[in-house]
Amino acid sequence: MAGGARRGAGRKFGSKTKKTIESKQLRDRLKEKVAEKWDPLIDSQIDKAIGIVIMKTEKGFPVFKDQGPDPNAFRTLIEQAIGKPIATFEEIGDLKTKELEIISKFLIQFANEKYDIPTRNLQDKTDS
């Protein structure tokens, strides 16, 4: 008998593996747990972004530890609330002409490969 694909062989279309089903169940459990504690989680993330003072007890005495603002927590909150920032012309203004040429050539090549867009005219202009 010759090798190769067999009609009707393999997993049926739309069926899920045991691992996929287990992963979905775990994600659903996690979503439920997070939903139960949603407000405290958000509050703690905001506290972390702003910076807080924590009181701990060491050897029976209160010790205050200052945790300054966390820029990563702040960035995460902002990106979740209003979306990721896009580059502005002011930010691009610091790039040198050669760097912009390299970036534009890369974008043109990406467009050609990914979307099969005829961009020969643009490419000719950046090569000069």
C-alpha positions in Angstrom: 0.0 0.0 0.0 1.4 3.4 -0.9 2.0 6.1 1.7 0.4 9.5 1.8 -2.9 11.1 3.0 -5.9 8.8 3.5 -9.4 9.9 3.1 -11.2 10.2 6.4 -7.9 9.9 8.4 -7.0 12.2 11.2 -8.9 14.4 13.5 -12.3 15.6 12.3 -12.7 19.2 11.3 -13.7 21.4 14.2 -12.9 18.8 16.9 -10.6 19.8 19.7 -7.8 17.9 21.3 -7.9 17.0 25.0 -5.1 19.6 25.7 -7.2 22.3 24.0 -10.3 21.4 26.1 -8.3 21.4 29.3 -6.6 24.7 28.5 -10.0 26.3 27.9 -11.4 25.0 31.2 -8.4 26.4 33.1 -8.8 29.8 31.3 -12.5 29.8 32.3 -11.6 29.1 35.9 -9.0 31.8 35.9 -11.5 34.3 34.4 -14.1 33.5 37.2 -11.5 34.0 39.9 -10.3 37.3 38.4 -13.9 38.5 38.0 -14.5 37.8 41.7 -11.6 40.0 42.7 -11.8 42.5 39.9 -12.0 45.7 42.0 -9.2 44.8 44.4 -7.0 43.8 41.5 -7.5 47.1 39.7 -7.0 49.1 42.9 -3.7 47.3 43.7 -2.5 47.9 40.1 -3.3 51.6 40.5 -1.6 51.7 43.9 1.5 50.0 42.3 1.5 52.6 39.5 1.2 55.5 41.9 3.6 54.1 44.5 2.6 53.2 48.0 4.1 52.8 51.5 3.8 49.3 53.0 3.9 48.6 56.7 5.6 45.3 57.6 6.4 43.9 61.0 10.0 42.8 61.5 11.1 41.5 64.9 7.9 42.8 66.5 8.4 46.4 65.3 6.5 48.1 62.4 8.7 48.9 59.4 7.6 51.2 56.6 8.9 50.4 53.1 8.3 52.9 50.4 7.6 51.4 47.0 7.9 54.2 44.5 5.8 54.5 41.4 6.2 51.6 38.9 6.4 52.9 35.3 5.5 49.5 33.9 2.3 49.2 36.0 1.4 52.8 34.9 2.1 52.0 31.2 0.0 48.8 31.4 -3.0 50.7 33.0 -2.8 53.4 30.3 -2.5 50.9 27.4 -5.5 49.0 28.8 -7.6 52.1 29.3 -6.9 54.1 26.2 -4.8 51.8 23.9 -1.2 51.8 22.9 0.3 55.0 21.8 1.4 55.5 18.2 4.5 57.3 17.1 4.0 61.0 16.3 5.9 63.1 13.9 7.8 64.8 16.7 9.2 61.4 17.8 10.1 60.5 14.2 11.9 63.9 13.8 14.8 62.6 15.8 15.6 59.8 13.3 18.3 60.5 10.7 17.5 60.4 7.0 19.4 57.2 6.5 17.5 55.5 9.3 14.2 56.6 7.7 15.4 55.2 4.4 16.2 51.8 6.0 12.8 51.7 7.7 10.9 52.7 4.5 12.7 50.0 2.5 11.8 47.4 5.2 8.2 48.5 5.1 8.1 48.3 1.3 9.6 44.8 1.4 7.2 43.7 4.1 4.2 45.0 2.0 5.5 43.2 -1.1 5.9 39.9 0.7 2.8 40.0 3.0 0.2 41.6 0.8 1.6 41.2 -2.7 1.1 45.0 -3.3 2.8 46.5 -6.4 5.1 49.1 -4.8 7.9 49.2 -7.4 7.4 53.0 -7.9 7.9 53.7 -4.2 10.9 51.3 -4.0 12.5 53.1 -7.0 12.1 56.5 -5.2 13.7 55.2 -1.9 16.7 53.7 -3.8 17.8 57.0 -5.3 
